[in-house]
């Protein structure tokens, strides 16, 4: 499991088995080749330092991807300390 944080240090969600979830274990998308894709198939951004998701503001986004099968939601993890 990889924890994802906002730039201000607040916990946002996690990556588990190539899937991206918010802090409440709601599926938000997936990771593929270091890039995070939203549940609607649009690119959210690139995984940076295994902790943050960065979105490029200078490049045109790629074409949306075909959605994978939604995973079974996991248990919400224990939120890491700030």
mmCIF file of the N, C-alpha and C atoms, coordinates in Angstrom:
data_MODEL
# 
_entry.id   MODEL 
# 
loop_
_atom_site.group_PDB 
_atom_site.id 
_atom_site.type_symbol 
_atom_site.label_atom_id 
_atom_site.label_alt_id 
_atom_site.label_comp_id 
_atom_site.label_asym_id 
_atom_site.label_entity_id 
_atom_site.label_seq_id 
_atom_site.pdbx_PDB_ins_code 
_atom_site.Cartn_x 
_atom_site.Cartn_y 
_atom_site.Cartn_z 
_atom_site.occupancy 
_atom_site.B_iso_or_equiv 
_atom_site.pdbx_formal_charge 
_atom_site.auth_seq_id 
_atom_site.auth_comp_id 
_atom_site.auth_asym_id 
_atom_site.auth_atom_id 
_atom_site.pdbx_PDB_model_num 
ATOM 1   N N  . UNK A 1 1  ? 0.846   -1.168 0.000   1.00 0.00 ? 1  UNK A N  1 
ATOM 2   C CA . UNK A 1 1  ? 0.000   0.000  0.000   1.00 0.00 ? 1  UNK A CA 1 
ATOM 3   C C  . UNK A 1 1  ? 0.897   1.238  0.000   1.00 0.00 ? 1  UNK A C  1 
ATOM 4   N N  . UNK A 1 2  ? 0.539   2.196  -0.841  1.00 0.00 ? 2  UNK A N  1 
ATOM 5   C CA . UNK A 1 2  ? 1.273   3.454  -0.942  1.00 0.00 ? 2  UNK A CA 1 
ATOM 6   C C  . UNK A 1 2  ? 0.338   4.580  -0.542  1.00 0.00 ? 2  UNK A C  1 
ATOM 7   N N  . UNK A 1 3  ? 0.721   5.346  0.467   1.00 0.00 ? 3  UNK A N  1 
ATOM 8   C CA . UNK A 1 3  ? -0.089  6.478  0.916   1.00 0.00 ? 3  UNK A CA 1 
ATOM 9   C C  . UNK A 1 3  ? 0.160   7.682  0.017   1.00 0.00 ? 3  UNK A C  1 
ATOM 10  N N  . UNK A 1 4  ? -0.904  8.409  -0.293  1.00 0.00 ? 4  UNK A N  1 
ATOM 11  C CA . UNK A 1 4  ? -0.823  9.613  -1.125  1.00 0.00 ? 4  UNK A CA 1 
ATOM 12  C C  . UNK A 1 4  ? -1.221  10.819 -0.267  1.00 0.00 ? 4  UNK A C  1 
ATOM 13  N N  . UNK A 1 5  ? -0.416  11.876 -0.370  1.00 0.00 ? 5  UNK A N  1 
ATOM 14  C CA . UNK A 1 5  ? -0.632  13.082 0.424   1.00 0.00 ? 5  UNK A CA 1 
ATOM 15  C C  . UNK A 1 5  ? -0.809  14.292 -0.473  1.00 0.00 ? 5  UNK A C  1 
ATOM 16  N N  . UNK A 1 6  ? -1.481  15.306 0.049   1.00 0.00 ? 6  UNK A N  1 
ATOM 17  C CA . UNK A 1 6  ? -1.560  16.601 -0.622  1.00 0.00 ? 6  UNK A CA 1 
ATOM 18  C C  . UNK A 1 6  ? -0.234  17.312 -0.383  1.00 0.00 ? 6  UNK A C  1 
ATOM 19  N N  . UNK A 1 7  ? 0.035   18.388 -1.138  1.00 0.00 ? 7  UNK A N  1 
ATOM 20  C CA . UNK A 1 7  ? 1.284   19.127 -0.974  1.00 0.00 ? 7  UNK A CA 1 
ATOM 21  C C  . UNK A 1 7  ? 1.408   19.721 0.416   1.00 0.00 ? 7  UNK A C  1 
ATOM 22  N N  . UNK A 1 8  ? 0.288   19.992 1.096   1.00 0.00 ? 8  UNK A N  1 
ATOM 23  C CA . UNK A 1 8  ? 0.352   20.559 2.441   1.00 0.00 ? 8  UNK A CA 1 
ATOM 24  C C  . UNK A 1 8  ? 0.609   19.496 3.507   1.00 0.00 ? 8  UNK A C  1 
ATOM 25  N N  . UNK A 1 9  ? 0.796   18.253 3.090   1.00 0.00 ? 9  UNK A N  1 
ATOM 26  C CA . UNK A 1 9  ? 1.108   17.176 4.021   1.00 0.00 ? 9  UNK A CA 1 
ATOM 27  C C  . UNK A 1 9  ? -0.089  16.398 4.517   1.00 0.00 ? 9  UNK A C  1 
ATOM 28  N N  . UNK A 1 10 ? -1.292  16.820 4.187   1.00 0.00 ? 10 UNK A N  1 
ATOM 29  C CA . UNK A 1 10 ? -2.501  16.118 4.627   1.00 0.00 ? 10 UNK A CA 1 
ATOM 30  C C  . UNK A 1 10 ? -2.688  14.832 3.825   1.00 0.00 ? 10 UNK A C  1 
ATOM 31  N N  . UNK A 1 11 ? -3.066  13.791 4.523   1.00 0.00 ? 11 UNK A N  1 
ATOM 32  C CA . UNK A 1 11 ? -3.325  12.498 3.897   1.00 0.00 ? 11 UNK A CA 1 
ATOM 33  C C  . UNK A 1 11 ? -4.525  12.614 2.966   1.00 0.00 ? 11 UNK A C  1 
ATOM 34  N N  . UNK A 1 12 ? -4.421  12.039 1.750   1.00 0.00 ? 12 UNK A N  1 
ATOM 35  C CA . UNK A 1 12 ? -5.511  12.088 0.783   1.00 0.00 ? 12 UNK A CA 1 
ATOM 36  C C  . UNK A 1 12 ? -6.102  10.717 0.499   1.00 0.00 ? 12 UNK A C  1 
ATOM 37  N N  . UNK A 1 13 ? -5.246  9.729  0.258   1.00 0.00 ? 13 UNK A N  1 
ATOM 38  C CA . UNK A 1 13 ? -5.727  8.407  -0.121  1.00 0.00 ? 13 UNK A CA 1 
ATOM 39  C C  . UNK A 1 13 ? -4.576  7.435  -0.251  1.00 0.00 ? 13 UNK A C  1 
ATOM 40  N N  . UNK A 1 14 ? -4.788  6.387  -1.036  1.00 0.00 ? 14 UNK A N  1 
ATOM 41  C CA . UNK A 1 14 ? -3.757  5.367  -1.147  1.00 0.00 ? 14 UNK A CA 1 
ATOM 42  C C  . UNK A 1 14 ? -3.850  4.615  -2.466  1.00 0.00 ? 14 UNK A C  1 
ATOM 43  N N  . UNK A 1 15 ? -2.741  3.981  -2.819  1.00 0.00 ? 15 UNK A N  1 
ATOM 44  C CA . UNK A 1 15 ? -2.664  3.088  -3.971  1.00 0.00 ? 15 UNK A CA 1 
ATOM 45  C C  . UNK A 1 15 ? -2.554  1.669  -3.437  1.00 0.00 ? 15 UNK A C  1 
ATOM 46  N N  . UNK A 1 16 ? -3.334  0.774  -4.008  1.00 0.00 ? 16 UNK A N  1 
ATOM 47  C CA . UNK A 1 16 ? -3.303  -0.628 -3.612  1.00 0.00 ? 16 UNK A CA 1 
ATOM 48  C C  . UNK A 1 16 ? -3.579  -1.478 -4.841  1.00 0.00 ? 16 UNK A C  1 
ATOM 49  N N  . UNK A 1 17 ? -2.654  -2.369 -5.165  1.00 0.00 ? 17 UNK A N  1 
ATOM 50  C CA . UNK A 1 17 ? -2.821  -3.275 -6.309  1.00 0.00 ? 17 UNK A CA 1 
ATOM 51  C C  . UNK A 1 17 ? -3.170  -2.506 -7.590  1.00 0.00 ? 17 UNK A C  1 
ATOM 52  N N  . UNK A 1 18 ? -2.423  -1.450 -7.875  1.00 0.00 ? 18 UNK A N  1 
ATOM 53  C CA . UNK A 1 18 ? -2.597  -0.625 -9.076  1.00 0.00 ? 18 UNK A CA 1 
ATOM 54  C C  . UNK A 1 18 ? -3.929  0.119  -9.121  1.00 0.00 ? 18 UNK A C  1 
ATOM 55  N N  . UNK A 1 19 ? -4.591  0.284  -7.989  1.00 0.00 ? 19 UNK A N  1 
ATOM 56  C CA . UNK A 1 19 ? -5.831  1.045  -7.905  1.00 0.00 ? 19 UNK A CA 1 
ATOM 57  C C  . UNK A 1 19 ? -5.635  2.224  -6.970  1.00 0.00 ? 19 UNK A C  1 
ATOM 58  N N  . UNK A 1 20 ? -6.335  3.323  -7.251  1.00 0.00 ? 20 UNK A N  1 
ATOM 59  C CA . UNK A 1 20 ? -6.236  4.558  -6.485  1.00 0.00 ? 20 UNK A CA 1 
ATOM 60  C C  . UNK A 1 20 ? -7.536  4.771  -5.725  1.00 0.00 ? 20 UNK A C  1 
ATOM 61  N N  . UNK A 1 21 ? -7.440  4.933  -4.406  1.00 0.00 ? 21 UNK A N  1 
ATOM 62  C CA . UNK A 1 21 ? -8.596  5.110  -3.529  1.00 0.00 ? 21 UNK A CA 1 
ATOM 63  C C  . UNK A 1 21 ? -8.436  6.388  -2.716  1.00 0.00 ? 21 UNK A C  1 
ATOM 64  N N  . UNK A 1 22 ? -9.563  7.006  -2.315  1.00 0.00 ? 22 UNK A N  1 
ATOM 65  C CA . UNK A 1 22 ? -9.467  8.131  -1.393  1.00 0.00 ? 22 UNK A CA 1 
ATOM 66  C C  . UNK A 1 22 ? -9.332  7.593  0.027   1.00 0.00 ? 22 UNK A C  1 
ATOM 67  N N  . UNK A 1 23 ? -9.305  8.470  1.023   1.00 0.00 ? 23 UNK A N  1 
ATOM 68  C CA . UNK A 1 23 ? -9.103  8.064  2.415   1.00 0.00 ? 23 UNK A CA 1 
ATOM 69  C C  . UNK A 1 23 ? -10.219 7.160  2.931   1.00 0.00 ? 23 UNK A C  1 
ATOM 70  N N  . UNK A 1 24 ? -11.402 7.224  2.305   1.00 0.00 ? 24 UNK A N  1 
ATOM 71  C CA . UNK A 1 24 ? -12.535 6.395  2.718   1.00 0.00 ? 24 UNK A CA 1 
ATOM 72  C C  . UNK A 1 24 ? -12.654 5.120  1.900   1.00 0.00 ? 24 UNK A C  1 
ATOM 73  N N  . UNK A 1 25 ? -11.615 4.799  1.150   1.00 0.00 ? 25 UNK A N  1 
ATOM 74  C CA . UNK A 1 25 ? -11.542 3.588  0.320   1.00 0.00 ? 25 UNK A CA 1 
ATOM 75  C C  . UNK A 1 25 ? -12.508 3.617  -0.864  1.00 0.00 ? 25 UNK A C  1 
ATOM 76  N N  . UNK A 1 26 ? -12.896 4.817  -1.313  1.00 0.00 ? 26 UNK A N  1 
ATOM 77  C CA . UNK A 1 26 ? -13.702 4.926  -2.535  1.00 0.00 ? 26 UNK A CA 1 
ATOM 78  C C  . UNK A 1 26 ? -12.742 4.891  -3.714  1.00 0.00 ? 26 UNK A C  1 
ATOM 79  N N  . UNK A 1 27 ? -13.032 4.052  -4.695  1.00 0.00 ? 27 UNK A N  1 
ATOM 80  C CA . UNK A 1 27 ? -12.181 3.915  -5.874  1.00 0.00 ? 27 UNK A CA 1 
ATOM 81  C C  . UNK A 1 27 ? -12.233 5.182  -6.699  1.00 0.00 ? 27 UNK A C  1 
ATOM 82  N N  . UNK A 1 28 ? -11.058 5.759  -6.977  1.00 0.00 ? 28 UNK A N  1 
ATOM 83  C CA . UNK A 1 28 ? -10.965 6.989  -7.763  1.00 0.00 ? 28 UNK A CA 1 
ATOM 84  C C  . UNK A 1 28 ? -10.343 6.760  -9.127  1.00 0.00 ? 28 UNK A C  1 
ATOM 85  N N  . UNK A 1 29 ? -9.642  5.645  -9.309  1.00 0.00 ? 29 UNK A N  1 
ATOM 86  C CA . UNK A 1 29 ? -8.972  5.371  -10.570 1.00 0.00 ? 29 UNK A CA 1 
ATOM 87  C C  . UNK A 1 29 ? -7.904  4.305  -10.410 1.00 0.00 ? 29 UNK A C  1 
ATOM 88  N N  . UNK A 1 30 ? -6.914  4.343  -11.296 1.00 0.00 ? 30 UNK A N  1 
ATOM 89  C CA . UNK A 1 30 ? -5.883  3.320  -11.294 1.00 0.00 ? 30 UNK A CA 1 
ATOM 90  C C  . UNK A 1 30 ? -4.545  3.913  -11.703 1.00 0.00 ? 30 UNK A C  1 
ATOM 91  N N  . UNK A 1 31 ? -3.487  3.154  -11.467 1.00 0.00 ? 31 UNK A N  1 
ATOM 92  C CA . UNK A 1 31 ? -2.143  3.567  -11.856 1.00 0.00 ? 31 UNK A CA 1 
ATOM 93  C C  . UNK A 1 31 ? -1.657  2.630  -12.956 1.00 0.00 ? 31 UNK A C  1 
ATOM 94  N N  . UNK A 1 32 ? -1.022  3.229  -13.958 1.00 0.00 ? 32 UNK A N  1 
ATOM 95  C CA . UNK A 1 32 ? -0.489  2.462  -15.088 1.00 0.00 ? 32 UNK A CA 1 
ATOM 96  C C  . UNK A 1 32 ? 0.777   3.162  -15.565 1.00 0.00 ? 32 UNK A C  1 
ATOM 97  N N  . UNK A 1 33 ? 1.894   2.460  -15.534 1.00 0.00 ? 33 UNK A N  1 
ATOM 98  C CA . UNK A 1 33 ? 3.185   3.019  -15.966 1.00 0.00 ? 33 UNK A CA 1 
ATOM 99  C C  . UNK A 1 33 ? 3.518   4.328  -15.260 1.00 0.00 ? 33 UNK A C  1 
ATOM 100 N N  . UNK A 1 34 ? 3.239   4.402  -13.957 1.00 0.00 ? 34 UNK A N  1 
ATOM 101 C CA . UNK A 1 34 ? 3.578   5.583  -13.176 1.00 0.00 ? 34 UNK A CA 1 
ATOM 102 C C  . UNK A 1 34 ? 2.616   6.741  -13.322 1.00 0.00 ? 34 UNK A C  1 
ATOM 103 N N  . UNK A 1 35 ? 1.542   6.550  -14.085 1.00 0.00 ? 35 UNK A N  1 
ATOM 104 C CA . UNK A 1 35 ? 0.553   7.604  -14.263 1.00 0.00 ? 35 UNK A CA 1 
ATOM 105 C C  . UNK A 1 35 ? -0.759  7.196  -13.597 1.00 0.00 ? 35 UNK A C  1 
ATOM 106 N N  . UNK A 1 36 ? -1.428  8.167  -12.985 1.00 0.00 ? 36 UNK A N  1 
ATOM 107 C CA . UNK A 1 36 ? -2.700  7.918  -12.318 1.00 0.00 ? 36 UNK A CA 1 
ATOM 108 C C  . UNK A 1 36 ? -3.826  8.361  -13.246 1.00 0.00 ? 36 UNK A C  1 
ATOM 109 N N  . UNK A 1 37 ? -4.763  7.452  -13.472 1.00 0.00 ? 37 UNK A N  1 
ATOM 110 C CA . UNK A 1 37 ? -5.915  7.712  -14.340 1.00 0.00 ? 37 UNK A CA 1 
ATOM 111 C C  . UNK A 1 37 ? -7.169  7.785  -13.484 1.00 0.00 ? 37 UNK A C  1 
ATOM 112 N N  . UNK A 1 38 ? -8.027  8.765  -13.773 1.00 0.00 ? 38 UNK A N  1 
ATOM 113 C CA . UNK A 1 38 ? -9.288  8.932  -13.044 1.00 0.00 ? 38 UNK A CA 1 
ATOM 114 C C  . UNK A 1 38 ? -10.271 7.832  -13.425 1.00 0.00 ? 38 UNK A C  1 
ATOM 115 N N  . UNK A 1 39 ? -11.298 7.706  -12.633 1.00 0.00 ? 39 UNK A N  1 
ATOM 116 C CA . UNK A 1 39 ? -12.317 6.689  -12.897 1.00 0.00 ? 39 UNK A CA 1 
ATOM 117 C C  . UNK A 1 39 ? -13.051 6.920  -14.210 1.00 0.00 ? 39 UNK A C  1 
ATOM 118 N N  . UNK A 1 40 ? -12.984 8.136  -14.768 1.00 0.00 ? 40 UNK A N  1 
ATOM 119 C CA . UNK A 1 40 ? -13.625 8.411  -16.056 1.00 0.00 ? 40 UNK A CA 1 
ATOM 120 C C  . UNK A 1 40 ? -12.668 8.194  -17.232 1.00 0.00 ? 40 UNK A C  1 
ATOM 121 N N  . UNK A 1 41 ? -11.447 7.715  -16.968 1.00 0.00 ? 41 UNK A N  1 
ATOM 122 C CA . UNK A 1 41 ? -10.481 7.420  -18.013 1.00 0.00 ? 41 UNK A CA 1 
ATOM 123 C C  . UNK A 1 41 ? -9.526  8.551  -18.340 1.00 0.00 ? 41 UNK A C  1 
ATOM 124 N N  . UNK A 1 42 ? -9.704  9.728  -17.719 1.00 0.00 ? 42 UNK A N  1 
ATOM 125 C CA . UNK A 1 42 ? -8.825  10.864 -17.970 1.00 0.00 ? 42 UNK A CA 1 
ATOM 126 C C  . UNK A 1 42 ? -7.582  10.792 -17.093 1.00 0.00 ? 42 UNK A C  1 
ATOM 127 N N  . UNK A 1 43 ? -6.485  11.321 -17.604 1.00 0.00 ? 43 UNK A N  1 
ATOM 128 C CA . UNK A 1 43 ? -5.234  11.343 -16.857 1.00 0.00 ? 43 UNK A CA 1 
ATOM 129 C C  . UNK A 1 43 ? -5.335  12.338 -15.709 1.00 0.00 ? 43 UNK A C  1 
ATOM 130 N N  . UNK A 1 44 ? -5.027  11.881 -14.495 1.00 0.00 ? 44 UNK A N  1 
ATOM 131 C CA . UNK A 1 44 ? -4.991  12.758 -13.330 1.00 0.00 ? 44 UNK A CA 1 
ATOM 132 C C  . UNK A 1 44 ? -3.600  13.358 -13.173 1.00 0.00 ? 44 UNK A C  1 
ATOM 133 N N  . UNK A 1 45 ? -2.565  12.544 -13.293 1.00 0.00 ? 45 UNK A N  1 
ATOM 134 C CA . UNK A 1 45 ? -1.203  13.028 -13.156 1.00 0.00 ? 45 UNK A CA 1 
ATOM 135 C C  . UNK A 1 45 ? -0.220  11.890 -13.018 1.00 0.00 ? 45 UNK A C  1 
ATOM 136 N N  . UNK A 1 46 ? 1.011   12.259 -12.744 1.00 0.00 ? 46 UNK A N  1 
ATOM 137 C CA . UNK A 1 46 ? 2.098   11.287 -12.613 1.00 0.00 ? 46 UNK A CA 1 
ATOM 138 C C  . UNK A 1 46 ? 2.453   11.115 -11.146 1.00 0.00 ? 46 UNK A C  1 
ATOM 139 N N  . UNK A 1 47 ? 2.709   9.874  -10.745 1.00 0.00 ? 47 UNK A N  1 
ATOM 140 C CA . UNK A 1 47 ? 3.117   9.595  -9.379  1.00 0.00 ? 47 UNK A CA 1 
ATOM 141 C C  . UNK A 1 47 ? 4.519   10.157 -9.171  1.00 0.00 ? 47 UNK A C  1 
ATOM 142 N N  . UNK A 1 48 ? 4.695   10.968 -8.145  1.00 0.00 ? 48 UNK A N  1 
ATOM 143 C CA . UNK A 1 48 ? 5.961   11.630 -7.858  1.00 0.00 ? 48 UNK A CA 1 
ATOM 144 C C  . UNK A 1 48 ? 6.434   11.222 -6.479  1.00 0.00 ? 48 UNK A C  1 
ATOM 145 N N  . UNK A 1 49 ? 7.651   10.703 -6.414  1.00 0.00 ? 49 UNK A N  1 
ATOM 146 C CA . UNK A 1 49 ? 8.285   10.268 -5.167  1.00 0.00 ? 49 UNK A CA 1 
ATOM 147 C C  . UNK A 1 49 ? 7.405   9.287  -4.385  1.00 0.00 ? 49 UNK A C  1 
ATOM 148 N N  . UNK A 1 50 ? 6.592   8.512  -5.080  1.00 0.00 ? 50 UNK A N  1 
ATOM 149 C CA . UNK A 1 50 ? 5.700   7.524  -4.451  1.00 0.00 ? 50 UNK A CA 1 
ATOM 150 C C  . UNK A 1 50 ? 4.830   8.117  -3.356  1.00 0.00 ? 50 UNK A C  1 
ATOM 151 N N  . UNK A 1 51 ? 4.572   9.422  -3.411  1.00 0.00 ? 51 UNK A N  1 
ATOM 152 C CA . UNK A 1 51 ? 3.815   10.078 -2.358  1.00 0.00 ? 51 UNK A CA 1 
ATOM 153 C C  . UNK A 1 51 ? 2.807   11.092 -2.881  1.00 0.00 ? 51 UNK A C  1 
ATOM 154 N N  . UNK A 1 52 ? 3.094   11.709 -4.011  1.00 0.00 ? 52 UNK A N  1 
ATOM 155 C CA . UNK A 1 52 ? 2.263   12.789 -4.547  1.00 0.00 ? 52 UNK A CA 1 
ATOM 156 C C  . UNK A 1 52 ? 1.865   12.472 -5.984  1.00 0.00 ? 52 UNK A C  1 
ATOM 157 N N  . UNK A 1 53 ? 0.820   13.147 -6.464  1.00 0.00 ? 53 UNK A N  1 
ATOM 158 C CA . UNK A 1 53 ? 0.414   13.045 -7.853  1.00 0.00 ? 53 UNK A CA 1 
ATOM 159 C C  . UNK A 1 53 ? 0.552   14.436 -8.464  1.00 0.00 ? 53 UNK A C  1 
ATOM 160 N N  . UNK A 1 54 ? 1.394   14.539 -9.474  1.00 0.00 ? 54 UNK A N  1 
ATOM 161 C CA . UNK A 1 54 ? 1.630   15.822 -10.129 1.00 0.00 ? 54 UNK A CA 1 
ATOM 162 C C  . UNK A 1 54 ? 0.923   15.853 -11.476 1.00 0.00 ? 54 UNK A C  1 
ATOM 163 N N  . UNK A 1 55 ? 0.270   16.954 -11.752 1.00 0.00 ? 55 UNK A N  1 
ATOM 164 C CA . UNK A 1 55 ? -0.407  17.136 -13.033 1.00 0.00 ? 55 UNK A CA 1 
ATOM 165 C C  . UNK A 1 55 ? 0.360   18.162 -13.855 1.00 0.00 ? 55 UNK A C  1 
ATOM 166 N N  . UNK A 1 56 ? 0.692   17.814 -15.075 1.00 0.00 ? 56 UNK A N  1 
ATOM 167 C CA . UNK A 1 56 ? 1.398   18.734 -15.954 1.00 0.00 ? 56 UNK A CA 1 
ATOM 168 C C  . UNK A 1 56 ? 0.431   19.797 -16.458 1.00 0.00 ? 56 UNK A C  1 
ATOM 169 N N  . UNK A 1 57 ? 0.860   21.044 -16.358 1.00 0.00 ? 57 UNK A N  1 
ATOM 170 C CA . UNK A 1 57 ? 0.023   22.132 -16.869 1.00 0.00 ? 57 UNK A CA 1 
ATOM 171 C C  . UNK A 1 57 ? 0.549   22.657 -18.201 1.00 0.00 ? 57 UNK A C  1 
ATOM 172 N N  . UNK A 1 58 ? 1.638   22.050 -18.696 1.00 0.00 ? 58 UNK A N  1 
ATOM 173 C CA . UNK A 1 58 ? 2.227   22.526 -19.950 1.00 0.00 ? 58 UNK A CA 1 
ATOM 174 C C  . UNK A 1 58 ? 2.018   21.563 -21.110 1.00 0.00 ? 58 UNK A C  1 
ATOM 175 N N  . UNK A 1 59 ? 1.569   20.356 -20.854 1.00 0.00 ? 59 UNK A N  1 
ATOM 176 C CA . UNK A 1 59 ? 1.357   19.371 -21.914 1.00 0.00 ? 59 UNK A CA 1 
ATOM 177 C C  . UNK A 1 59 ? -0.136  19.146 -22.137 1.00 0.00 ? 59 UNK A C  1 
ATOM 178 N N  . UNK A 1 60 ? -0.477  18.848 -23.367 1.00 0.00 ? 60 UNK A N  1 
ATOM 179 C CA . UNK A 1 60 ? -1.851  18.446 -23.649 1.00 0.00 ? 60 UNK A CA 1 
ATOM 180 C C  . UNK A 1 60 ? -2.081  17.065 -23.055 1.00 0.00 ? 60 UNK A C  1 
ATOM 181 N N  . UNK A 1 61 ? -3.234  16.836 -22.444 1.00 0.00 ? 61 UNK A N  1 
ATOM 182 C CA . UNK A 1 61 ? -3.487  15.513 -21.871 1.00 0.00 ? 61 UNK A CA 1 
ATOM 183 C C  . UNK A 1 61 ? -3.667  14.467 -22.964 1.00 0.00 ? 61 UNK A C  1 
ATOM 184 N N  . UNK A 1 62 ? -3.282  13.225 -22.683 1.00 0.00 ? 62 UNK A N  1 
ATOM 185 C CA . UNK A 1 62 ? -3.493  12.158 -23.668 1.00 0.00 ? 62 UNK A CA 1 
ATOM 186 C C  . UNK A 1 62 ? -4.979  11.807 -23.769 1.00 0.00 ? 62 UNK A C  1 
ATOM 187 N N  . UNK A 1 63 ? -5.305  11.029 -24.763 1.00 0.00 ? 63 UNK A N  1 
ATOM 188 C CA . UNK A 1 63 ? -6.680  10.558 -24.926 1.00 0.00 ? 63 UNK A CA 1 
ATOM 189 C C  . UNK A 1 63 ? -7.075  9.736  -23.696 1.00 0.00 ? 63 UNK A C  1 
ATOM 190 N N  . UNK A 1 64 ? -8.343  9.823  -23.274 1.00 0.00 ? 64 UNK A N  1 
ATOM 191 C CA . UNK A 1 64 ? -8.799  9.002  -22.146 1.00 0.00 ? 64 UNK A CA 1 
ATOM 192 C C  . UNK A 1 64 ? -8.632  7.521  -22.439 1.00 0.00 ? 64 UNK A C  1 
ATOM 193 N N  . UNK A 1 65 ? -8.448  6.748  -21.392 1.00 0.00 ? 65 UNK A N  1 
ATOM 194 C CA . UNK A 1 65 ? -8.277  5.299  -21.498 1.00 0.00 ? 65 UNK A CA 1 
ATOM 195 C C  . UNK A 1 65 ? -9.603  4.591  -21.242 1.00 0.00 ? 65 UNK A C  1 
ATOM 196 N N  . UNK A 1 66 ? -9.662  3.359  -21.681 1.00 0.00 ? 66 UNK A N  1 
ATOM 197 C CA . UNK A 1 66 ? -10.817 2.504  -21.400 1.00 0.00 ? 66 UNK A CA 1 
ATOM 198 C C  . UNK A 1 66 ? -10.734 2.105  -19.934 1.00 0.00 ? 66 UNK A C  1 
ATOM 199 N N  . UNK A 1 67 ? -11.851 2.192  -19.244 1.00 0.00 ? 67 UNK A N  1 
ATOM 200 C CA . UNK A 1 67 ? -11.876 1.898  -17.823 1.00 0.00 ? 67 UNK A CA 1 
ATOM 201 C C  . UNK A 1 67 ? -11.654 0.422  -17.545 1.00 0.00 ? 67 UNK A C  1 
ATOM 202 N N  . UNK A 1 68 ? -10.859 0.128  -16.494 1.00 0.00 ? 68 UNK A N  1 
ATOM 203 C CA . UNK A 1 68 ? -10.721 -1.263 -16.088 1.00 0.00 ? 68 UNK A CA 1 
ATOM 204 C C  . UNK A 1 68 ? -11.933 -1.670 -15.249 1.00 0.00 ? 68 UNK A C  1 
ATOM 205 N N  . UNK A 1 69 ? -12.001 -2.930 -14.905 1.00 0.00 ? 69 UNK A N  1 
ATOM 206 C CA . UNK A 1 69 ? -13.067 -3.412 -14.030 1.00 0.00 ? 69 UNK A CA 1 
ATOM 207 C C  . UNK A 1 69 ? -12.835 -2.804 -12.650 1.00 0.00 ? 69 UNK A C  1 
ATOM 208 N N  . UNK A 1 70 ? -13.896 -2.260 -12.039 1.00 0.00 ? 70 UNK A N  1 
ATOM 209 C CA . UNK A 1 70 ? -13.765 -1.675 -10.705 1.00 0.00 ? 70 UNK A CA 1 
ATOM 210 C C  . UNK A 1 70 ? -13.403 -2.763 -9.700  1.00 0.00 ? 70 UNK A C  1 
ATOM 211 N N  . UNK A 1 71 ? -12.441 -2.489 -8.800  1.00 0.00 ? 71 UNK A N  1 
ATOM 212 C CA . UNK A 1 71 ? -12.069 -3.491 -7.796  1.00 0.00 ? 71 UNK A CA 1 
ATOM 213 C C  . UNK A 1 71 ? -13.072 -3.506 -6.644  1.00 0.00 ? 71 UNK A C  1 
ATOM 214 N N  . UNK A 1 72 ? -13.002 -4.556 -5.852  1.00 0.00 ? 72 UNK A N  1 
ATOM 215 C CA . UNK A 1 72 ? -13.788 -4.625 -4.627  1.00 0.00 ? 72 UNK A CA 1 
ATOM 216 C C  . UNK A 1 72 ? -13.139 -3.645 -3.652  1.00 0.00 ? 72 UNK A C  1 
ATOM 217 N N  . UNK A 1 73 ? -13.893 -2.721 -3.054  1.00 0.00 ? 73 UNK A N  1 
ATOM 218 C CA . UNK A 1 73 ? -13.286 -1.746 -2.142  1.00 0.00 ? 73 UNK A CA 1 
ATOM 219 C C  . UNK A 1 73 ? -12.633 -2.437 -0.936  1.00 0.00 ? 73 UNK A C  1 
ATOM 220 N N  . UNK A 1 74 ? -11.410 -2.004 -0.597  1.00 0.00 ? 74 UNK A N  1 
ATOM 221 C CA . UNK A 1 74 ? -10.749 -2.581 0.575   1.00 0.00 ? 74 UNK A CA 1 
ATOM 222 C C  . UNK A 1 74 ? -11.221 -1.877 1.832   1.00 0.00 ? 74 UNK A C  1 
ATOM 223 N N  . UNK A 1 75 ? -10.769 -2.362 2.974   1.00 0.00 ? 75 UNK A N  1 
ATOM 224 C CA . UNK A 1 75 ? -11.001 -1.678 4.244   1.00 0.00 ? 75 UNK A CA 1 
ATOM 225 C C  . UNK A 1 75 ? -10.236 -0.365 4.207   1.00 0.00 ? 75 UNK A C  1 
ATOM 226 N N  . UNK A 1 76 ? -10.771 0.681  4.812   1.00 0.00 ? 76 UNK A N  1 
ATOM 227 C CA . UNK A 1 76 ? -10.037 1.945  4.891   1.00 0.00 ? 76 UNK A CA 1 
ATOM 228 C C  . UNK A 1 76 ? -8.813  1.730  5.777   1.00 0.00 ? 76 UNK A C  1 
ATOM 229 N N  . UNK A 1 77 ? -7.639  2.180  5.321   1.00 0.00 ? 77 UNK A N  1 
ATOM 230 C CA . UNK A 1 77 ? -6.436  1.984  6.114   1.00 0.00 ? 77 UNK A CA 1 
ATOM 231 C C  . UNK A 1 77 ? -6.387  2.963  7.288   1.00 0.00 ? 77 UNK A C  1 
ATOM 232 N N  . UNK A 1 78 ? -5.517  2.646  8.226   1.00 0.00 ? 78 UNK A N  1 
ATOM 233 C CA . UNK A 1 78 ? -5.266  3.565  9.329   1.00 0.00 ? 78 UNK A CA 1 
ATOM 234 C C  . UNK A 1 78 ? -4.541  4.764  8.744   1.00 0.00 ? 78 UNK A C  1 
ATOM 235 N N  . UNK A 1 79 ? -5.045  5.962  9.024   1.00 0.00 ? 79 UNK A N  1 
ATOM 236 C CA . UNK A 1 79 ? -4.466  7.173  8.472   1.00 0.00 ? 79 UNK A CA 1 
ATOM 237 C C  . UNK A 1 79 ? -3.113  7.428  9.124   1.00 0.00 ? 79 UNK A C  1 
ATOM 238 N N  . UNK A 1 80 ? -2.066  7.645  8.311   1.00 0.00 ? 80 UNK A N  1 
ATOM 239 C CA . UNK A 1 80 ? -0.753  7.903  8.886   1.00 0.00 ? 80 UNK A CA 1 
ATOM 240 C C  . UNK A 1 80 ? -0.738  9.227  9.646   1.00 0.00 ? 80 UNK A C  1 
ATOM 241 N N  . UNK A 1 81 ? 0.123   9.297  10.637  1.00 0.00 ? 81 UNK A N  1 
ATOM 242 C CA . UNK A 1 81 ? 0.285   10.514 11.425  1.00 0.00 ? 81 UNK A CA 1 
ATOM 243 C C  . UNK A 1 81 ? 0.904   11.601 10.601  1.00 0.00 ? 81 UNK A C  1 
ATOM 244 N N  . UNK A 1 82 ? 0.546   12.870 10.848  1.00 0.00 ? 82 UNK A N  1 
ATOM 245 C CA . UNK A 1 82 ? 1.151   14.011 10.149  1.00 0.00 ? 82 UNK A CA 1 
ATOM 246 C C  . UNK A 1 82 ? 2.578   14.221 10.597  1.00 0.00 ? 82 UNK A C  1 
# 
